[in-house]
């Protein structure tokens, strides 16, 4: 007596999805399912381990190599552990609602095993299945996949458990029916066609960044006159971009004020730190977050209030390079500067009072800006290029640059 072999139900990993075009769907899937579908990119680059791996894993590694770059010895690979740290903090609830990972873009290098009927009429929601052993490659979001693998392989290292991670759902989009060349094109489009966010602007958007936090506190502590009455200085701060439009009411960017804050905290070393994330444990030795806040916020609030008319005029004081120089000079008044002459608040303000802040070539050409043949100034050199020169000119009035910015 024999048992009939079932033929109606296809085998495979089943996913609930919504199509957004005829060969692509979106949805969410449990983390264990994702890790079953997409092997660890790191393990697929371990040639020694691949020699002893299953044929399925070796074939998957070959397909991945056609459309993905290597993790090993690249910034992408070095970012895996820090990405895993970030995800772990989010999963544990330490970041509240202020964390996110983008949907992972998957390419199925084989046909779908099955496509079910709509589960709810008119919604497009249906079930598809991926046959066991089919190569599924992350053509965008592979660093995230590697980070999820790292978390699942060593959850205790990140303060997590397998049980907690097994309840995580990950958003994805899935393409199938594409040739290798088409999958490569999607990889290119996702990584090149988008306009990358400037690092300094990104820093000014990071609300966990300590420099950004202090910049907001400084802005909120300053009042200026607007329409005949005191208004928060924040009304005149551009928080969404690096550039100011000529017709805009804003007079300075938040990213430039963050440079002022970071250079006040670190002095010249702040120039190199202006484009990197700043956490509370990154502060100078012996300086706590509370101490930094107590000193920097009133100091910079006083400086901005003292120069408020120069800010509202959009004078040279609003240029990132000039603000960096002011910050380096202000560092000498913090009480934790280890080099240079210590300054009192009054001495610092006296030095700033003697500077000619007008945007004129005779004052700023060669210091924080460059002038063309018609004398038009360009402050586009940036804080790292000119911040040190501006600081020297402010702190040392008798030097060549010190005399120039004072019109002498």
Phi, psi and omega in degrees: 000134182242156179257130179296140178278127180293141179233348187280331186255109181291144177277157177143179178274121185264137181231137173269124190221168171232126180285143171241354165201176190293339181237027182204143181224164174234160178175191173231153177217156179294148182303316178302325178293317177302314183290336174284322180289317187242106179298163180297124177301325180295318181293331181282349177259000178272095186298325180295316180292326182295333179300330183253007181277167178293160177299324179300314181292322179295318179295322178298317180298323179295316180295317178302318182298342180281337188231358183234155173273165182284144171281321187298133175062033176227163175300326178302314180293320180293341182275351186299311184294318179294325177294319178297320176301314181298312181298319180299317178299321178293315180297323181284352179088006183287344180255007181062223177269358186270058174206156184196149169235138182288156175303142179273132180267115183252142174241124177268114182276038180197167176291157171294145178289325179199155174229117183277173176285164177302134178279327175230119186305132175087352183264339185083351181293127181206176179251134171239160178228145179251125183295143178304137178085354178292136181287120176242121185241138174277104179273350169210133183095020183292327177299321177296318178300315179298322179294319178298319177299317181297320178295317184287329179285327182225063185297324183295332178298332182252012179074027182239175175231159177299323180299317178296314181294329181293342179269356181285139173246141186240129177286146181210163164232145186233126175251146174215169180073015180261144171285163180304318181298324179290321177296319176299322180295320177297318176303313180298311184300318182291330186261346186238318188293327178292148178275117181292147178281131178301141186301314182296322178294318179300319179299321182288347177267346185278104184284351173268353178287127185294324177297319178294319178302313181293323178300317177297319180295319179298312181301318182288341182273352185254134174247139175229170181270128177219126183056037174082006179215157181295135178223156178297139178299336180303336178296340184253015182249125177278117185255355188246359182206171180265344184244151176255131174285148183300327184267000185286152176286332182294148184241347181205153180266153176295325179296325177290321178292329176295322176300318176303315181296311185295321179289331174293321180292318191245353185071218182299329179298340179293337179299318180285335183270353187295336181255015180239155180295137181243118175253166184299329181277005177263001185292163179305152181306132177083359181252119178272165178298321179295317180296317179298318180295315182298328184268314189287318184299308179293326180297310182286328175298320178295317180297313181295319177297320180295327182252022188301323179294324179292325176293312183296336177278355186057044179285188181300338183297340182273353180286138181306320181296321180289318178296325175298317179296319177298319179297318179297320177294318181295333177303327180291348180255003183283332184099350178241011175293135182257353177226162178080171182280126176297143179237146169274166177302318182295319178296320179296314179296323177298318178297319180291327181296333184273356182277141174271109187271356179299145179280077180234144183299325184296338180261321194244350178298125180086350178258296179238358185210171173236146183248142175274186184297338179266003178085008179283129184272145173234114180267022188282000182297330176095164185296318184294327181286320192239351185303319180295320178296318179298317180298315179299320181294324180288313187282334183239084186298336186268000175282171180303311180290325178299319177290323184296314183286355175253007176072025182253000000 
